[in-house]
């Protein structure tokens, strides 16, 4: 084989590898879902992550806890505090308490959070945030 053919073949292989790597990254970014802060409907593909970020109020000590998560979703992280400024590689909202989930089975379920008082305070605020989560089967492209 000639040197030019070898160079052309190597260049083609490098370009193909770059395209595959880029396509894989784009798919991963598209798969993740950032839920709205105030609750509501979330649609996520089975196997994909979704993130809930809720604003705490450190001045009074109240914060968010996971009250319930129905079948079809798994907690994979949190509660974590997302810093400000938020690192670009992290899904979530800056200066928020962040919970991370992964969709595990197609169907509908709920995830609910409660606003709770700090230790030592007897009265907790009556406040909840609820997400109605729809998990679509893999390969369902109607949501993106």
C-alpha positions in Angstrom: 0.0 0.0 0.0 1.2 3.5 -0.7 2.0 6.0 2.0 -0.8 8.3 0.8 -3.3 5.5 1.1 -2.1 4.7 4.6 -2.4 8.3 5.6 -5.9 8.7 4.1 -7.0 5.5 5.8 -5.7 6.6 9.2 -7.3 10.0 8.8 -10.6 8.3 7.9 -10.4 6.1 11.0 -9.6 9.0 13.3 -12.5 11.0 11.9 -14.9 8.1 12.3 -13.7 7.6 15.9 -14.2 11.3 16.6 -17.7 11.2 15.1 -18.7 8.2 17.2 -17.3 9.8 20.4 -19.1 13.0 19.7 -22.4 11.2 19.0 -22.1 9.3 22.2 -21.6 12.5 24.2 -24.5 14.2 22.6 -26.7 11.3 23.4 -25.7 11.3 27.1 -26.4 15.0 27.4 -29.8 14.7 25.7 -30.8 11.8 28.0 -30.5 13.7 31.3 -33.5 15.7 32.4 -33.5 18.7 34.8 -36.9 18.8 36.6 -38.6 22.2 37.1 -37.9 23.7 40.5 -41.5 24.1 41.6 -42.6 20.5 40.8 -44.8 19.3 38.0 -44.5 16.8 35.2 -41.2 15.2 34.2 -40.8 12.8 31.3 -37.6 10.7 31.2 -36.5 7.7 29.1 -36.0 4.4 31.0 -32.4 4.2 32.2 -31.8 7.9 31.9 -31.0 10.2 34.9 -33.1 13.1 36.1 -32.1 15.8 38.5 -34.3 17.8 41.0 -32.8 21.0 42.4 -34.7 22.8 45.2 -33.7 26.1 46.8 -33.0 25.9 50.5 -33.2 28.7 53.0 -30.1 28.5 55.1 -30.9 31.8 56.9 -33.7 30.0 58.8 -32.3 26.5 58.7 -35.2 24.9 56.7 -34.3 22.5 54.0 -35.7 19.8 51.6 -35.9 16.0 52.3 -37.1 13.3 50.0 -40.5 12.3 51.3 -41.3 9.5 48.9 -40.2 8.1 45.5 -42.5 5.6 43.8 -41.6 2.5 41.8 -39.8 3.1 38.5 -37.2 5.5 39.8 -34.1 5.0 42.0 -32.2 7.6 44.0 -28.6 7.7 42.8 -27.4 10.8 44.7 -28.3 13.5 47.1 -29.2 15.6 48.9 -26.1 17.5 47.7 -25.6 21.2 47.7 -24.8 22.5 44.2 -22.3 25.4 44.6 -22.4 28.8 43.0 -21.0 29.1 40.4 -22.2 25.7 39.3 -19.5 23.6 37.6 -20.4 23.2 33.9 -20.2 19.4 34.0 -22.8 19.1 36.8 -26.6 19.0 36.1 -28.5 21.1 38.6 -29.1 24.7 39.7 -26.6 26.7 41.6 -27.2 27.3 45.3 -29.7 24.5 45.5 -30.2 21.2 47.2 -29.9 18.6 44.5 -31.3 15.1 44.3 -30.3 12.7 41.5 -32.5 9.9 40.2 -32.4 7.2 37.5 -35.5 6.0 35.7 -35.7 2.2 36.2 -38.9 1.0 34.6 -41.5 2.4 32.1 -44.7 3.8 33.6 -45.8 6.6 35.8 -44.8 7.4 39.4 -44.4 10.3 41.8 -41.5 11.8 43.7 -42.3 14.1 46.6 -40.2 16.4 48.8 -41.0 18.0 52.1 -39.7 21.3 53.5 -38.5 20.5 57.0 -37.5 22.5 60.1 -34.0 22.2 61.5 -33.3 20.0 64.5 -34.7 21.5 67.7 -37.6 23.3 66.2 -41.0 21.8 66.9 -43.0 23.3 64.1 -42.3 22.3 60.6 -43.6 24.3 57.6 -46.3 22.5 55.7 -44.8 22.6 52.2 -44.2 19.9 49.7 -43.1 19.7 46.0 -44.4 16.9 43.9 -43.2 15.6 40.6 -45.3 13.3 38.4 -42.8 11.3 36.5 -43.5 9.5 33.2 -40.8 6.9 32.3 -40.9 6.0 28.6 -39.5 2.8 27.2 -36.0 2.8 25.7 -36.0 3.8 22.0 -39.1 6.0 22.5 -38.1 9.2 20.7 -41.4 11.2 21.1 -40.1 13.0 24.3 -37.0 14.6 22.9 
